[in-house]
Amino acid sequence: MKGFLIASVRSGAGKTTVSLGLMAALARRGMKVAPAKCGPDYIDPAFHAAAAGRPGVNLDSWAMTPAQVAGLAARQAEDADLLVAEGLMGLFDGVGHQAGRTGSSADIAAALGLKVLLVLDVTGQSTSAAAVALGAKLLDPRLTILGVVLNRVGSERHRRLCSEAIEALGLPVLGALPRNTAVELPERHLGLVQAEEMGDLRRRLDALADFVGQHVDINRLIELCNDVPVSMGATAAEPLPPPGQRIALARDAAFSFVYPHHLAAWRAAGAEILPFSPLAGEPPDPTADVCWLPGGYPELHAGTLAAADHFLSGLRMFAAERPVHGECGGYMVLGAGLVDAGGTRHAMAGLLGLETSYEKRRLHLGYRRARLLSDGPLGPAGAVLSGHEFHYASILATGNDAPLAEVADAHGGAPAPDGSRRGLVTGSFFHVIARMD
């Protein structure tokens, strides 16, 4: 099996356009494409799955152990012809200084032996693009640049000037995408609008496949790929053991941020996942052992959730006898109230004392390391978890609830109490990626 990693030197340069276009074009050719996403991202893997026709996976060198990365990659590569990984941010962007464990796309490429397809946005430059390509080629000796795809090319002359300068470095230019806003995907405050919310997703993916297929030499790209030296026998401890045998999982447009590797690991361990839709007024299955409310966009549906009496009463009844955990958006819904962007307060489940607001947005972003302070769905007291936080909510109050964990960031800050627990109910803005113990 062959593979490669698609990266750029900054966010917004066109990685997702190229990734989705290539995945869809390759799948259209009948190839079995195994998609992967570097770093903490819930939204892109759903698009990858739709484009490639098989589930995606996240690979994270900061939040996962090397064994977990290798094990997940090996599982993802089973029965595939081509592993296609999309990077995050810039190719070398990460945190900390531990070699190979910074969370960067470069770490994943090096760990899995993937060559890099470099996407360069050449807006406002021509020959100078070669300097950027040369820097990417030389900065990390672990990496090999497979080739370059130019993005947002303004004219044939523009393409020629960029290509000639880059190919003089010994780097093949495998494609040049003209400026085309028609193929751009809609976005909102946490990234792309979710795949499941796009009624015309298939049409958009077909258009991306046409666009990339027309302007990228896919045959040459495949020829330049190397075999992926991922051991098919690689095994690793599951990133997160299932929180119960039967898991009631909130799943709709308000609750959709679930890592594919968690669902796969839970099912592989024999757990049964029982999805339900709070937006449709559905309560958690009363026969489940545990209820999990993932993150998503409850702030966009606060009025509907506040009026979902059947869901809220069923959730409260469930929480009286069995564990309930909420991550980020799920945490907010477990709280007492949520103030939307317009300043209107909506009563939530009231199972925790948390009060949150989107009226005055503030970005919270970064990796987190957490040590649990009590037993619960995430694991036993003392368990160490890695993950991330990404939201714009402001905390107005937390009530008198005990903290869920001691949490530290990735930059050496002192651990501090975070999250909430009351009875069998727990919650935090912290999204779990893996257990580290």
C-alpha positions in Angstrom: 0.0 0.0 0.0 1.2 3.5 -0.8 0.4 6.8 0.9 1.2 10.4 1.3 0.4 13.4 3.5 -1.0 16.7 2.2 0.3 19.8 4.0 1.0 23.4 3.6 2.9 26.1 5.5 -0.1 27.8 7.0 -3.9 27.4 7.6 -6.2 28.5 4.8 -3.8 27.6 1.9 -6.0 24.9 0.4 -5.2 21.6 2.1 -8.8 20.6 2.6 -9.7 21.5 -1.0 -6.8 19.3 -2.3 -7.4 16.6 0.2 -11.2 16.2 -0.5 -10.7 16.6 -4.3 -8.0 13.9 -4.4 -9.8 11.5 -2.1 -13.0 11.8 -4.2 -11.1 11.5 -7.5 -9.1 8.5 -6.3 -12.2 6.8 -5.0 -14.0 7.5 -8.3 -11.2 5.6 -10.0 -12.0 2.5 -7.9 -9.1 2.9 -5.5 -9.7 2.0 -1.8 -8.6 5.2 -0.1 -7.9 5.2 3.7 -8.3 8.8 4.9 -6.6 10.3 8.0 -6.5 13.7 9.7 -3.6 15.0 11.7 -4.4 16.6 15.0 -7.6 17.4 16.9 -10.4 17.9 14.3 -13.9 16.5 14.4 -15.2 18.1 11.2 -12.7 17.2 8.5 -12.9 13.4 9.1 -16.6 13.4 8.3 -15.9 15.0 4.9 -13.0 12.5 4.4 -15.4 9.6 5.0 -17.9 11.0 2.5 -15.2 11.6 -0.1 -13.3 8.4 0.3 -16.2 6.1 1.0 -14.8 4.7 4.3 -14.4 6.2 7.8 -11.6 8.5 8.6 -9.3 8.6 11.7 -7.4 11.2 13.7 -3.6 10.7 14.3 -2.1 13.0 16.9 1.6 12.8 18.0 1.0 15.0 21.1 -2.1 13.5 22.4 -1.4 9.9 21.4 1.5 7.6 22.2 3.7 6.5 19.3 2.2 3.0 19.8 -1.4 4.4 19.6 -0.5 6.3 16.4 1.0 3.3 14.8 -1.9 1.0 15.8 -4.6 3.4 14.5 -2.7 3.9 11.3 -2.3 0.2 10.8 -6.0 -0.5 11.4 -6.9 2.3 9.1 -4.7 1.0 6.3 -6.1 -2.5 6.3 -7.4 -3.5 2.9 -6.7 -0.1 1.4 -4.7 0.9 -1.7 -3.7 4.3 -0.6 -3.4 6.1 2.7 -4.2 9.8 2.3 -3.5 12.0 5.3 -4.5 15.7 5.6 -2.3 17.9 7.8 -3.3 20.6 10.3 -2.3 24.2 10.3 1.3 24.5 8.9 3.4 21.4 8.3 5.7 22.1 11.2 3.3 23.8 13.6 3.1 22.1 17.0 3.8 22.6 20.7 6.6 21.7 23.1 10.0 20.5 22.3 9.8 16.7 22.7 11.1 15.2 19.5 8.4 13.5 17.5 5.7 14.4 20.0 4.8 18.0 19.1 1.4 17.3 17.5 2.7 18.6 14.1 1.8 17.1 10.8 5.6 16.7 10.3 5.7 14.3 13.2 3.0 12.1 11.7 4.7 12.0 8.3 8.0 11.1 9.9 6.4 8.4 12.2 4.6 6.7 9.3 7.2 7.3 6.6 4.8 9.3 4.5 6.1 11.7 1.8 4.6 15.2 1.8 2.5 16.7 -1.0 3.0 20.4 -0.3 0.1 22.8 -1.2 1.3 26.4 -1.7 -1.0 29.3 -1.9 0.8 31.5 -4.4 -1.4 34.5 -4.1 0.6 37.7 -4.4 3.9 36.0 -5.3 5.6 34.1 -8.2 9.2 33.1 -8.0 9.3 33.7 -4.3 7.1 30.6 -3.9 10.3 28.6 -4.5 11.8 30.1 -1.3 8.9 28.7 0.7 9.1 25.3 -1.0 12.9 25.2 -0.3 12.3 26.0 3.3 9.8 23.2 3.6 12.2 20.8 1.9 15.2 21.7 4.2 13.8 22.5 7.6 13.1 18.9 8.8 15.6 16.2 7.6 13.1 13.5 8.5 10.8 14.5 5.7 10.7 14.1 1.9 8.6 16.5 -0.2 6.9 14.3 -2.8 5.8 17.3 -4.9 4.0 20.6 -4.9 0.5 21.7 -5.9 0.1 25.4 -6.5 -3.2 27.0 -5.4 -5.0 30.2 -6.3 -3.0 30.6 -9.5 -4.0 33.8 -11.4 -2.8 33.1 -15.0 -0.8 30.8 -17.2 2.2 33.2 -16.8 1.8 33.1 -13.0 1.8 29.3 -13.1 4.9 29.1 -15.3 6.9 31.5 -13.1 6.1 29.6 -9.9 6.6 26.2 -11.5 9.9 26.9 -13.1 11.4 28.3 -9.9 10.2 25.4 -7.8 11.2 22.7 -10.3 14.7 24.2 -10.4 15.0 22.9 -6.8 14.3 19.4 -7.9 10.7 19.5 -6.6 8.1 18.4 -9.2 5.0 20.6 -9.5 2.2 18.2 -9.8 -0.6 20.6 -10.3 -1.8 24.2 -10.3 -5.3 25.1 -9.1 -6.8 28.4 -10.5 -8.7 30.7 -8.3 -12.2 29.3 -8.0 -14.5 30.4 -5.1 -17.2 28.1 -6.5 -15.6 25.0 -5.0 -15.1 26.5 -1.5 -17.0 24.9 1.4 -19.1 27.1 3.8 -17.7 27.8 7.2 -18.8 28.8 10.7 -17.0 29.7 14.0 -15.5 26.2 14.7 -14.6 25.4 11.1 -16.5 24.1 8.1 -20.2 23.6 8.3 -20.6 20.0 9.2 -20.8 17.4 6.4 -24.1 16.0 7.6 -25.7 19.5 7.4 -25.0 19.8 3.6 -27.8 18.5 1.6 -25.7 18.9 -1.6 -22.6 17.4 -0.2 -22.3 14.7 -2.9 -22.5 17.4 -5.6 -19.9 19.5 -3.9 -17.5 16.5 -3.6 -18.0 15.6 -7.2 -17.2 19.2 -8.2 -14.0 19.1 -6.1 -13.0 15.8 -7.7 -13.6 17.3 -11.1 -11.6 20.4 -10.2 -8.6 18.7 -8.7 -8.7 15.9 -11.3 -8.5 18.5 -14.1 -5.6 20.4 -12.6 -3.5 17.8 -10.8 -1.5 15.0 -12.4 -2.9 12.2 -10.3 -1.2 9.5 -12.2 2.2 11.0 -11.6 1.3 11.6 -7.9 0.6 7.9 -7.4 3.9 7.0 -9.2 5.8 9.2 -6.8 4.2 7.8 -3.7 6.2 5.4 -1.6 5.1 2.2 0.1 3.9 3.0 3.6 6.0 1.1 6.1 3.2 0.8 8.7 3.3 -2.6 10.3 0.0 -4.4 9.7 0.6 -6.2 12.9 0.9 -3.0 15.0 -1.2 -3.1 18.1 -1.7 -0.6 20.9 -3.9 0.0 23.9 -7.1 1.5 22.8 -7.0 5.4 23.0 -10.2 5.4 25.2 -11.8 2.2 26.6 -15.6 2.2 26.3 -17.4 3.9 29.2 -20.0 1.1 29.3 -21.3 -1.9 27.6 -24.4 -0.1 26.2 -23.6 3.6 25.4 -26.5 6.1 24.8 -24.8 8.6 22.4 -26.4 11.9 21.6 -26.0 12.3 17.8 -27.5 15.1 15.7 -26.6 18.5 14.4 -26.2 19.8 18.0 -24.1 16.8 19.2 -21.7 15.6 16.5 -18.1 16.0 17.7 -17.1 12.4 18.3 -13.7 11.1 17.3 -14.1 8.1 14.8 -11.3 6.3 16.7 -13.4 6.3 19.9 -16.4 4.8 18.2 -14.3 2.2 16.4 -12.5 1.3 19.7 -15.7 1.0 21.6 -17.3 -1.3 19.0 -14.1 -3.3 18.7 -14.3 -3.9 22.5 -17.8 -5.2 22.2 -19.7 -2.1 23.3 -23.1 -1.3 21.7 -23.7 2.4 20.7 -27.3 3.6 21.0 -27.6 6.9 19.2 -30.5 9.3 20.0 -31.4 12.8 18.9 -32.0 15.5 21.6 -33.1 17.9 18.8 -35.9 15.5 17.9 -36.9 15.3 21.6 -35.5 11.8 22.1 -34.2 10.8 25.6 -31.3 8.4 26.1 -32.2 4.7 25.9 -33.2 3.7 29.4 -31.5 0.3 29.0 -28.1 1.9 28.4 -25.3 1.7 31.0 -24.0 5.2 30.4 -25.0 8.4 28.5 -22.5 10.4 26.5 -23.3 14.0 25.3 -20.5 15.0 22.9 -19.6 18.5 21.7 -21.2 20.2 18.7 -23.3 23.3 18.2 -25.9 23.5 21.0 -25.5 27.3 21.0 -27.1 27.3 17.5 -30.1 25.1 18.8 -30.4 26.4 22.4 -34.1 27.2 22.0 -35.0 23.9 20.5 -33.1 22.0 23.3 -34.6 24.1 26.0 -38.1 23.2 24.7 -37.3 19.5 24.3 -39.1 18.4 27.5 -39.1 14.7 26.6 -35.3 14.7 26.1 -34.6 16.7 29.3 -36.9 14.7 31.5 -35.5 11.5 30.2 -32.0 12.7 30.7 -32.7 13.7 34.3 -34.3 10.3 35.0 -31.3 8.5 33.5 -28.8 10.6 35.5 -30.5 9.6 38.8 -29.3 6.1 38.4 -26.6 5.9 35.7 -23.5 7.9 34.7 -23.9 10.8 32.3 -20.9 12.6 30.8 -20.8 15.8 28.6 -18.0 17.1 26.5 -17.9 20.8 25.6 -21.3 21.4 24.0 -22.7 18.4 25.9 -21.2 19.9 29.1 -23.1 23.2 28.5 -26.4 21.3 28.0 -25.9 19.5 31.3 -25.6 22.9 33.0 -28.3 25.2 34.3 -28.4 27.7 31.5 -27.0 28.8 28.1 -27.0 32.4 26.9 -27.1 32.5 23.1 -25.4 35.0 20.8 -28.4 37.3 20.9 -28.3 37.5 24.7 -31.3 35.2 25.4 -30.9 32.7 28.3 -32.2 29.2 27.7 -32.7 26.8 30.6 -30.7 23.5 30.1 -30.9 20.2 32.0 -29.8 21.6 35.4 -27.8 18.5 36.3 -24.7 20.7 36.8 -24.4 24.3 38.0 -22.7 25.5 34.9 -23.9 28.7 33.2 -22.4 29.6 29.8 -22.7 32.5 27.4 -22.1 33.0 23.7 -23.2 36.6 23.8 -19.6 37.7 24.5 -17.4 35.2 22.7 -13.9 34.3 23.8 -11.7 31.7 22.1 -10.4 28.8 24.2 -8.0 26.7 22.2 -5.2 24.2 22.9 -4.0 20.8 24.0 -4.8 19.7 27.6 -3.5 17.0 29.9 -6.0 16.0 32.6 -5.8 13.8 35.8 -9.2 12.6 36.9 -10.1 13.3 40.5 -12.8 10.6 40.8 -14.0 7.5 39.1 -16.4 8.0 36.2 -17.1 7.3 32.5 -13.7 8.6 31.5 -11.8 6.2 33.8 -10.7 5.7 37.4 -9.5 8.4 39.7 -5.9 9.2 38.9 -6.2 8.3 35.2 -4.3 10.7 32.9 -6.0 11.8 29.7 -4.8 13.8 26.8 -7.1 16.0 24.7 -7.9 19.5 23.6 -10.2 22.4 24.2 -11.8 24.5 21.4 -14.8 26.7 22.0 -16.0 30.3 22.3 -18.2 30.1 25.3 -17.7 32.2 28.4 -18.3 30.6 31.8 -20.7 32.7 33.9 -20.9 30.4 36.9 -20.0 26.8 37.9 -22.2 26.5 41.0 -20.9 24.4 43.9 -20.0 21.3 41.9 -16.8 19.5 42.6 -14.1 19.7 39.8 -13.8 16.7 37.4 -10.0 16.8 37.0 -6.8 18.7 37.4 -6.0 20.1 33.9 -2.8 21.6 32.5 -2.1 23.1 29.0 0.7 22.1 26.7 2.9 25.0 27.6 4.0 24.2 31.1 1.2 25.9 33.0 0.4 24.7 36.5 -2.5 22.2 36.6 -5.8 23.7 37.8 -9.2 22.3 38.8 -11.5 22.1 35.8 -14.8 20.6 34.8 -17.7 19.6 37.0 -19.1 16.5 38.8 -22.3 16.1 40.8 -23.5 12.6 41.7 -23.3 10.5 38.6 -23.0 13.5 36.2 -19.7 14.8 34.9 -18.7 17.3 32.3 -15.8 19.4 31.0 -14.9 21.6 28.0 -12.0 19.2 27.6 -12.3 16.8 24.6 -10.6 13.5 25.3 -8.4 12.1 22.6 -6.6 9.3 24.5 -5.9 7.7 27.8 -2.2 7.9 28.6 -1.9 5.5 31.5 
